[in-house]
Amino acid sequence: MKETVRDIRNQQEVGGLAPGSNTTQNVDIPSLIKLIDNKTNAELVVKPIDQKTGREKLAKLLKSEITIEEIDPIFLASIKGEGKTRLRLHDHNSATINLKPEAYKAYEKYGALLALAQKDKRFGYQWLDFYPVEQDGTVDLNKKLDSVRVNTDTGKFENRGWYGPEQQAFLDYLSGSLSIENPSNLPTFTTKIIRFKNNRQGIYLGRVKGQNLALDFRRSLQVDSSEIIIMSKYDPQRKYFWIEGYDVDDPENSHALFVKKIILDDSGRIKIANWNGPRIEWAAVTPEERITLIEKRITEFIAQGNVLNQITLKKSGMGDLVSAINKYYPNGLTGLKMRFGLEIDRHSKGYWTPEQIEKEAIYFYRNEGTLTQQLLAKKGRRDLLSAIYKFYPGGIVQLKVNLELELAERPKGYWNPEKIEEEARGFLEQEGGLTQRLLVSRGRPELKSAISRNYPGGIYALEQKLGLAIKQQLPGYWTPEQIEKEAKEVFEEEGALTQKVLYRKGKAGLAGAIKRHYPGGLTGLKEKLGISIPNNEDTISPEEANERLMKLLEAKD
C-alpha cells in the first residue's frame, strides 16, 4: 500500500512512491528525501524520480494517459530557459512551466528543487508544488516556492490564475464554474496582507472573469500579522453570502477584523460591500444570548479600530445593534463601555438626576461588589463620583444608605470558606441555582467576589462541596413532562419533595427548573403528582385571634 503525504498535508495528496529512475543529470539524485513539517514535527521519507522520468510522466499526464497519483516526487537538478526561470518539461510550449524568480534564486542557492504532484479529492484540482532541497536531503513543506495547476482539459500547466485549492474553490464558486449548495461549506483559506498605493493595508482575493477582487482596510485597522484567514458564510433563509476576515494569529477566530458582503449585480460583476452580518431577531433569543451577541458584535467593532458611540455605530449600518443595546443591555451604552473598560462620555446638562445616579450606582455595585470613592476613581467613573457629590443629597454616604448597600458591606476576614458555604446554601435555597451570572443578577456580587477570591478552587469547587452536580441542559429540555418525571423519581427515592431534598440529592438544576418553568412552582408540581401538602385548617384569622385573646384576659380578671 502506497504512502502519501496526507499524513502531513490535509486535503492534499502526493502521488505514490513507486521506484523511479535514478539517472544523474547535473547532480546526483539522493536515493531518499525526507519531507518534514516543522510546524507539526511530522515526517515522511520518499524516493524521488529523476527529471527526465518526471518530464515523461508529466507529458503523459497532460494527455490523460496516466493519473496524477502515478507521478512520484520529481528531483529537479536542471532549470533552464528564458531568463533562467523556466522549467521545460517537454518540447511543446504547453509543457513549459514558468516559475517565479524566487524559485530560480532558491535553485541557485540549493542546487535542486523537488516537485510534488498533488490532488484535492473534494474539488478535483491537480497541481505541482515546488520546494528547495536542502543539502542534507530534506524538504521543509513550509518553504513552498511556487505552485502550478495541472489542467488536463487544456493540456497545459497554469500558474497565472491559480491560487491553491482552497482559494481557487472560492473564486470558482464566484465565477459560477463550481457549483455548491451552501457556500458556508467552502474551505477556509489564507491570503497575504499587501499595502496599496494609498498606503492602506489590504488583501487581494484573486481574479474572476477579468475582474480583480481586492479590498483595503480602514486606516484605523492595522494588522501586524502577514496573513489573513478568510471564512465564507451563508444565510440560506435570506440568501446572504459574505466573508469574514480573521488574524492568522487568532487561532480561535474569536474576533472578526472585517465582514464583507458578496453581491453579484445584474451585469455579472462582483461587488464586495461593507456589512455587519445578517440582522438578528433580538426578541427571539434569550436574555443571556442577547448579552453574548451584543458583546461579540461590539468586540469585533472595536477590533476594527472604531470608536464606540451611537454615531459611529449608526454610520456603520448597525442601527439595529444600537436599538438592542438601549433596550436589552444593562445600563445601555454606558454599561457596555464600562464592561469594556472604555472612557464614559460627558453627559448633557440635566442628565444627572438622583434617579439616574442611583441607577448607575447600583449597576457599578453589582459589577464591582462595593461602592467607594477610591474604586469609582480607579474604574474610570469620576463622572459618577462627581455627580454623586454635586447632585445627590447627602453624597455617597446617604446614597449607600438609601440603596441599603451598607447592609451588604462585610468586615475584614468575614468571608472565610465556612461563611461562604453557609451563604451559598441560603442563596441556593432561595434562587434554585448557583452561577456567577445569577449571583450578580440577584444582587449578590459581594458573594460572587468572595467565592472567586476567598474560596479555594472557586465556584466549581464550591459546587462540589455543596453536593451539586449541575448539568447544563439544552434549551427546551425542561418541559413540564420532564420535570414531573425527574421529580417523581426523587420523591420515590426520598419520600419527600422539598428544596432541601433536591439540593441534598444534587438536583439543583431540577430545583431551578421547577421554579422557573413549572406552572405554580413546587406547590403546583406536588398537586399534579398527588403529593400531600400540609393543610392550614388549624390557622385562624387575626380577628379571631384578637377575640380569643380578649376572652382569655376577661377570664383572668
URGIJO-V170579 format. One line per field, one symbol per residue. psi: psi as a letter, one per 20 degrees, with the letter a starting at -180 (. if undefined). A space follows every 10 residues. Layout:
psi = ???
//
This chain:
psi = pqqrjhhhoq jqpqrqlqpr pkqpehrppq hqpopqoihi kqqpprorqr hgghgghhgh ghjkhrrhii orppoojoor apjkjqooir hqhikppoqq hhghghghgh iqrppppqpo hgijqqrpqp qqorhjkqpo ijlphrppqo nigikqpohp jpjqgghhgg ghghijippp goihjqqqrq qqprprhjjq qaqohapolj ppoqqqrqhi opphriqppp ppqpohgjkp prqppqphjn hilhophqpp ppporhiiqp poqqrkrqpp nhiirqgghg gggghgghgh ghhjjqporh ghghhjklhh hgghghhhpp jbhghghghj kqppqqqrpi gnrhghgggh ggggghhiir orgghgghjk lhghgghghh iopibhghgh ghjkhhhiqq qpignrhghg gghhghgghg ijrnrgghgg hjklhhhghg ghhiopibhg hggghjkpmo ppqqpigmqh ghggghhhgg ghhijqnrgg gghhjklhgh ghhghhippj bhghggghik pqpprkhiqq rhghghghgg hghhhh.
//
